[in-house]
Amino acid sequence: MLGILAEPLVHSVREFSAAANVSSFYIAFIFVPLATNARLAVSAISEARRKKLHTTSLIMSEIYGTVFMNNVLGLAVLLSLIYFRDLSWNYGAEVLMVLVVSAIVGCLGSFSTVFSVWTSVFAYLLYPLSLVVVYVIGDFNWLS
């Protein structure tokens, strides 16, 4: 199902990046995830304004679950495409960061029932940090 639905999205990202004169990397890895998770972010912000610890913790738990599931799903799709289409392996840095971010978020979500504000800031900072690390590690090609 994901494979069928991904092709129109890829086509739309390519067209939008060409029309906006922005690299498709930025569209695919920054704007699309922000757009698809905007409902969750708006919900988290509006619930956090109520300043009820239990409600905010539930929203953070939902965010952690979403991040974890998005990473695992993306990794599963990537690995299955590589395996079934017998593609060459050029994704060492990306897979390493997915595993590291998933482990960090999974541990934070598993061992806590109440989340403080610093955990949300930390979780949101993992995304741009992971993009920078993938960019830096990708230049060395030692994981490929």
N, C-alpha and C positions, 0 to 999 in steps of 0.2 A: 504494500500500500504506500509506504513511504517513497519507494523508488518511482512509483507512478506519479505521485504528487510533487516530487522534487524537481522534475524536468521543467514544468512551467515556472517554478520559483527561480531556478537557475537562469532561464531565459529572461525573466523579468528583471533579475538583478543585473544581468549583462546589459539590457536595454537601458535601464535606469542609470547605470554607471556611465554608459556612453553619453546619454542625454545630459547628465549632470556634470560630465567631465571630471568624475571622481573615480579613483581606482576601484575595481570590483572587489578587491580585498577589504577595503573599508566598508563597503556596502554589505558584503556577506558576513563579515565577522564583527561589525560594530552596530550598524543600523538595523539589520534584520533581527538580531537577538533582542535589541532594545525594543523594537516595534512588537515583536511577538510576546514579550514579557511586560509590556506596558501596563496591562490590566493588573497584574500582580504588584507592580511597583506603586501604582496609584492606590491600590487597596492597602498596601503596607503603610504608605505615608498617611492616608486618612485614618487608619486604625491607630497608628502611633500617636497621632494628635490627641486621641482620647486619653492617653497616658495611663492605660490600664495594663499592668504587667503581664497578666495572663493572655490578653488579646494580642498584645505585641509579640509575645513569645510564640503564639500559634501562627501568626503571620510569618515570623522569621523561620519557623519550622517548615512552613509551606514553601518559602523561598529556598531553603536548604534542600528540600526534597526535589524541587523543580530543577535546581542547578545540577544536583546529582543525577537525576533521570535524564536531563538533556545531554550531559556528558557521556553517560553510559550508552544512551541511544545513538549518539553521534559516533562514538567509538565502535559500537557494534556494526553500524552501517559501513563505516570506513573499512573495518577489518573484513567484513563479509564481501565487500566489493573487491578488495585486494585478493582475497582467497579465491572467489568464484570466477573472477575474470583473469586470474593469474597475472596481476599487475606487479610491477617492480615496487619494492619497498623504499619509499622516500619520505616517510612520515614519522621518523623517530622522535624528533623534537615535539611534534604535535601530540603524539600519543603519550609521551612522557609527561607533558603538562596536563593532559586530561586525567591521567592517573594520579598525579600529585594533587591537583585541585579537587578531584573526587575524593581522595583519601582525607584531605584536610577538612572539606565540607562534611563528609560522612562522619568523621570523628567528632567534629563540633556538634553535629546534629544528634549523634548517638549518645553522647555522654552528658548531655544537658537537657533539662526540662524547662528551664527558664533562661532566656537569652538576654544578655545586657546589650547596650547600644554599641559597645566596641566590637562585638561579634558581627553586627550588621555592617559596620564600616569595613571591617576586615574582609568580610565575604564579598562586598562590592569591589574592594580594591584588588581582589584576586584576579578578576577578569582582565583589567588593563595590564596588570603585572604579568599575567600569563602570556598575553600577546607580545609584550616586550621581550620576555624570556625566550619565546619561540622564535622571534625575529633574531635575537642575538645568537642563540644556539644554532639556528638554521644556517647562519653564515659559516660555521665551522665544519659542518657536514660530518662530524664524527659519530653521530647517531644513525646515519643513513646506511 
